[in-house]
Amino acid sequence: MTIGRSSQFLLGACLAATALTGCAGSSSGPQLPPAAFVAASEGPGEEYVIGPLDQLTIFVWRNPELGAKVQVRPDGRITTPLITDLPAVGKTPSQLAADITVELKRYINDPRVSVIVDQFSGTYSQAVRVVGATEKPASLPYRANMTLLDAMIAVGGLSEFAAGDRARLIRADKATGKQVEYALRIGKLLKRGDSRANVKLEPGDVIIIPSSAF
């Protein structure tokens, strides 16, 4: 059986969780820059990536009969008038619009296509996963400007015997594809309100919280 890249990444993250279990205390390793509790301003996040079961509206200027409202199939493809089984998952709306434009040029002159995401499901690779010693381990949909504090609120905080200051964040380096581990101080963030322990999250981050041995 072949294991996908996202599955291999999550498997490696879970193996790292085993290595992190032990005595309470602060973790060592590189740390991410702090994120403010309340941002002075919010900019746009990365462009949304279409996932399975997303609901899309495809609009073709001056050719409404070629547009459609479609749901992305579990296999990641869509079918519209004149276009069959076009891959959609993993593309941004603008990328999908460009691909539809190329296909429609075979039938009409100068097609102008827009893709609107009406309902969002997202891809698994975009989710933020929180595992280990928390009240409700979960896979959370990523939101623009999401922080560690947001994620911890969503999972109900630390469990009773969590070693929050030994937690790690595992992130895939975009340039190399390799896993990079960062030290987190979730105990200081939640129990002391230390804003310096709050960090910005990115799509695909895995947060691993070990249990204390005591």
Backbone hydrogen bonds in HBPLUS format (Angstrom, degrees):
<---DONOR---> <-ACCEPTOR-->    atom                        ^
c    i                          cat <-CA-CA->   ^        H-A-AA   ^      H-
h    n   atom  resd res      DA  || num        DHA   H-A  angle D-A-AA Bond
n    s   type  num  typ     dist DA aas  dist angle  dist       angle   num
A0008-GLN N   A0004-GLY O   2.93 MM   4  6.21 155.9  1.99 151.3 158.3     1
A0009-PHE N   A0005-ARG O   2.91 MM   4  6.14 154.0  1.98 147.9 155.1     2
A0010-LEU N   A0006-SER O   3.03 MM   4  6.26 161.2  2.07 145.5 149.6     3
A0011-LEU N   A0007-SER O   2.88 MM   4  6.03 156.2  1.93 147.5 154.7     4
A0012-GLY N   A0008-GLN O   2.97 MM   4  6.17 158.8  2.01 146.6 151.7     5
A0013-ALA N   A0009-PHE O   3.00 MM   4  6.29 148.8  2.10 142.9 152.0     6
A0014-CYS N   A0010-LEU O   2.93 MM   4  6.20 155.0  1.99 149.9 155.9     7
A0015-LEU N   A0011-LEU O   3.00 MM   4  6.26 153.4  2.07 148.9 156.2     8
A0016-ALA N   A0012-GLY O   3.05 MM   4  6.27 146.6  2.16 139.5 148.5     9
A0017-ALA N   A0013-ALA O   3.13 MM   4  6.48 135.5  2.34 137.6 149.4    10
A0017-ALA N   A0014-CYS O   3.07 MM   3  4.99 126.2  2.37  91.3 105.6    11
A0018-THR N   A0015-LEU O   3.19 MM   3  5.38 127.5  2.48  98.8 110.9    12
A0020-LEU N   A0016-ALA O   3.13 MM   4  6.37 130.3  2.39 140.6 153.8    13
A0020-LEU N   A0017-ALA O   3.16 MM   3  5.10 135.2  2.37  93.1 105.6    14
A0021-THR N   A0018-THR O   3.37 MM   3  5.62 154.0  2.44 104.3 110.9    15
A0213-ALA N   A0022-GLY O   2.89 MM 191  4.99 119.2  2.27 116.2 122.9    16
A0027-SER N   A0165-ASP O   2.74 MM 138  6.14 139.4  1.90 160.7 147.6    17
A0183-ALA N   A0030-PRO O   2.79 MM 153  5.96 159.1  1.84 157.7 164.3    18
A0035-ALA N   A0198-ASN O   2.65 MM 163  5.35 149.2  1.74 129.9 135.3    19
A0050-ILE N   A0091-LYS O   2.83 MM  41  5.64 172.8  1.84 157.3 155.5    20
A0090-GLY N   A0050-ILE O   2.98 MM  40  5.59 165.4  2.00 155.4 152.7    21
A0054-ASP N   A0051-GLY O   3.29 MM   3  5.79 156.5  2.35 133.0 132.8    22
A0053-LEU N   A0072-VAL O   2.88 MM  19  4.70 146.7  1.99 121.1 129.5    23
A0072-VAL N   A0054-ASP O   2.85 MM  18  5.39 164.2  1.87 159.1 163.4    24
A0055-GLN N   A0119-GLN O   3.06 MM  64  4.89 157.8  2.11 130.7 137.7    25
A0118-ASP N   A0055-GLN O   2.75 MM  63  5.34 148.5  1.84 147.7 156.3    26
A0119-GLN N   A0055-GLN O   3.38 MM  64  4.89 159.3  2.43 124.4 127.2    27
A0056-LEU N   A0070-VAL O   2.72 MM  14  5.31 175.3  1.72 172.2 173.1    28
A0070-VAL N   A0056-LEU O   2.88 MM  14  5.31 151.2  1.97 145.5 154.6    29
A0057-THR N   A0116-ILE O   2.81 MM  59  5.09 158.1  1.85 151.2 157.8    30
A0116-ILE N   A0057-THR O   2.89 MM  59  5.09 166.0  1.91 151.6 156.4    31
A0058-ILE N   A0068-ALA O   2.74 MM  10  5.19 173.0  1.74 165.8 168.1    32
A0068-ALA N   A0058-ILE O   2.98 MM  10  5.19 145.5  2.10 130.9 140.8    33
A0059-PHE N   A0114-SER O   2.91 MM  55  5.18 169.3  1.92 155.2 158.7    34
A0114-SER N   A0059-PHE O   2.90 MM  55  5.18 156.1  1.96 150.3 157.1    35
A0063-ASN N   A0060-VAL O   3.02 MM   3  5.33 158.7  2.06 128.0 131.3    36
A0061-TRP N   A0112-ARG O   2.93 MM  51  5.48 158.2  1.97 165.4 165.0    37
A0066-LEU N   A0063-ASN O   2.97 MM   3  5.73 163.5  1.99 124.1 129.4    38
A0067-GLY N   A0064-PRO O   3.08 MM   3  5.24 156.8  2.14 105.5 112.8    39
A0073-ARG N   A0077-ARG O   3.04 MM   4  5.52 169.1  2.06 160.6 158.5    40
A0076-GLY N   A0073-ARG O   2.80 MM   3  5.25 161.4  1.84 119.0 123.3    41
A0088-ALA N   A0076-GLY O   2.78 MM  12  5.72 168.7  1.79 164.8 163.5    42
A0089-VAL N   A0076-GLY O   3.13 MM  13  4.82 162.6  2.16 136.5 138.9    43
A0078-ILE N   A0086-LEU O   2.91 MM   8  5.31 149.4  2.01 137.2 145.6    44
A0086-LEU N   A0078-ILE O   2.84 MM   8  5.31 154.7  1.90 164.8 159.9    45
A0080-THR N   A0083-ILE O   2.86 MM   3  5.13 150.9  1.94 145.9 155.4    46
A0083-ILE N   A0080-THR O   2.95 MM   3  5.13 153.8  2.02 122.6 130.6    47
A0091-LYS N   A0088-ALA O   3.24 MM   3  5.85 152.0  2.32 139.2 139.1    48
A0095-GLN N   A0092-THR O   3.06 MM   3  5.13 118.5  2.46  99.3 114.6    49
A0096-LEU N   A0092-THR O   2.96 MM   4  6.28 162.2  2.00 161.2 165.9    50
A0097-ALA N   A0093-PRO O   2.92 MM   4  6.10 156.8  1.97 146.5 153.3    51
A0098-ALA N   A0094-SER O   3.03 MM   4  6.22 150.2  2.12 139.9 147.3    52
A0099-ASP N   A0095-GLN O   3.03 MM   4  6.35 152.1  2.11 145.9 153.3    53
A0100-ILE N   A0096-LEU O   2.92 MM   4  6.20 158.7  1.96 153.9 159.5    54
A0101-THR N   A0097-ALA O   2.94 MM   4  6.11 152.3  2.01 143.6 151.6    55
A0102-VAL N   A0098-ALA O   3.09 MM   4  6.40 154.6  2.16 145.7 151.0    56
A0103-GLU N   A0099-ASP O   3.16 MM   4  6.48 159.2  2.21 147.0 151.9    57
A0104-LEU N   A0100-ILE O   2.91 MM   4  6.15 160.1  1.95 154.9 160.2    58
A0105-LYS N   A0101-THR O   3.09 MM   4  6.26 135.2  2.30 145.6 156.0    59
A0106-ARG N   A0103-GLU O   3.29 MM   3  5.97 163.6  2.32 113.5 118.4    60
A0107-TYR N   A0104-LEU O   2.82 MM   3  5.39 161.8  1.86 118.6 124.9    61
A0108-ILE N   A0104-LEU O   2.93 MM   4  6.10 163.1  1.96 163.6 169.3    62
A0126-GLN N   A0123-THR O   3.08 MM   3  5.40 153.2  2.16 106.3 114.4    63
A0127-ALA N   A0124-TYR O   3.13 MM   3  5.35 153.8  2.20 107.1 114.9    64
A0204-GLY N   A0127-ALA O   3.18 MM  77  5.20 129.7  2.45 109.3 123.3    65
A0128-VAL N   A0140-LEU O   2.81 MM  12  5.04 165.2  1.83 153.4 155.9    66
A0140-LEU N   A0128-VAL O   2.71 MM  12  5.04 172.4  1.72 153.1 150.4    67
A0129-ARG N   A0205-ASP O   3.02 MM  76  6.47 155.9  2.08 159.2 160.9    68
A0207-ILE N   A0129-ARG O   2.75 MM  78  6.11 170.4  1.76 167.2 169.5    69
A0130-VAL N   A0138-ALA O   2.88 MM   8  5.49 168.5  1.90 167.5 171.4    70
A0138-ALA N   A0130-VAL O   3.07 MM   8  5.49 138.5  2.25 140.7 152.2    71
A0131-VAL N   A0207-ILE O   2.92 MM  76  6.26 168.5  1.93 175.1 176.3    72
A0209-ILE N   A0131-VAL O   3.01 MM  78  6.34 158.7  2.06 149.1 155.8    73
A0134-THR N   A0132-GLY O   2.88 MM   2  5.85 133.5  2.10 110.6  96.0    74
A0133-ALA N   A0209-ILE O   2.77 MM  76  5.28 162.7  1.80 139.8 142.7    75
A0159-SER N   A0133-ALA O   3.18 MM  26  5.37 167.1  2.20 117.4 115.5    76
A0135-GLU N   A0157-GLY O   3.24 MM  22  6.11 161.0  2.28 144.8 148.1    77
A0136-LYS N   A0155-VAL O   2.95 MM  19  4.76 129.6  2.21 153.0 152.8    78
A0146-MET N   A0143-ARG O   3.09 MM   3  5.42 135.9  2.30 145.3 138.0    79
A0201-LEU N   A0146-MET O   2.86 MM  55  5.63 173.4  1.87 150.7 148.5    80
A0151-ALA N   A0147-THR O   3.16 MM   4  6.54 158.3  2.21 149.9 155.3    81
A0148-LEU N   A0199-VAL O   2.83 MM  51  5.51 147.2  1.94 158.2 168.1    82
A0152-MET N   A0148-LEU O   2.95 MM   4  6.21 161.0  1.99 155.7 160.7    83
A0153-ILE N   A0149-LEU O   3.00 MM   4  6.18 154.4  2.07 150.8 157.1    84
A0154-ALA N   A0150-ASP O   3.10 MM   4  6.32 155.2  2.17 144.2 151.0    85
A0155-VAL N   A0151-ALA O   3.15 MM   4  6.48 139.1  2.32 143.8 154.0    86
A0157-GLY N   A0152-MET O   2.85 MM   5  5.02 148.0  1.95 159.5 156.3    87
A0156-GLY N   A0153-ILE O   3.23 MM   3  5.21 162.9  2.26 103.6 108.2    88
A0162-ALA N   A0159-SER O   3.26 MM   3  5.32 164.2  2.29 115.4 113.8    89
A0212-SER N   A0161-PHE O   2.77 MM  51  5.66 172.8  1.77 174.5 174.1    90
A0163-ALA N   A0210-PRO O   2.91 MM  47  5.64 178.7  1.91 147.8 147.7    91
A0166-ARG N   A0163-ALA O   2.95 MM   3  5.55 160.4  1.99 121.3 125.6    92
A0167-ALA N   A0164-GLY O   3.32 MM   3  5.38 159.5  2.37 107.9 108.7    93
A0186-ILE N   A0164-GLY O   3.09 MM  22  4.72 136.9  2.28 128.8 116.1    94
A0184-LEU N   A0167-ALA O   2.98 MM  17  5.15 155.6  2.04 144.3 137.6    95
A0168-ARG N   A0208-ILE O   2.97 MM  40  5.29 158.9  2.01 149.2 155.9    96
A0208-ILE N   A0168-ARG O   2.86 MM  40  5.29 167.4  1.88 158.1 162.4    97
A0169-LEU N   A0182-TYR O   2.87 MM  13  5.08 157.2  1.92 146.2 153.0    98
A0182-TYR N   A0169-LEU O   2.83 MM  13  5.08 152.9  1.90 146.2 155.1    99
A0170-ILE N   A0206-VAL O   2.77 MM  36  5.11 167.6  1.79 153.8 158.0   100
A0206-VAL N   A0170-ILE O   3.02 MM  36  5.11 155.2  2.08 146.4 153.2   101
A0171-ARG N   A0180-VAL O   2.94 MM   9  5.31 165.1  1.96 152.1 156.6   102
A0180-VAL N   A0171-ARG O   2.79 MM   9  5.31 154.0  1.86 150.1 159.0   103
A0173-ASP N   A0178-LYS O   2.77 MM   5  5.42 173.8  1.78 163.2 162.4   104
A0177-GLY N   A0173-ASP O   2.63 MM   4  4.96 147.9  1.73 145.3 154.0   105
A0189-LEU N   A0185-ARG O   3.08 MM   4  6.35 151.6  2.17 145.3 154.1   106
A0190-LEU N   A0186-ILE O   2.91 MM   4  6.07 168.6  1.92 157.4 158.2   107
A0191-LYS N   A0187-GLY O   2.84 MM   4  5.59 159.6  1.88 148.5 155.6   108
A0192-ARG N   A0188-LYS O   3.18 MM   4  5.01 141.3  2.34 113.3 123.1   109
A0194-ASP N   A0188-LYS O   3.09 MM   6  5.59 173.9  2.09 138.0 136.4   110
A0197-ALA N   A0194-ASP O   3.03 MM   3  5.70 162.1  2.06 118.1 123.8   111
A0198-ASN N   A0195-SER O   3.15 MM   3  5.40 163.5  2.18 107.7 112.8   112
A0205-ASP N   A0202-GLU O   3.17 MM   3  5.80 155.0  2.23 146.0 143.8   113
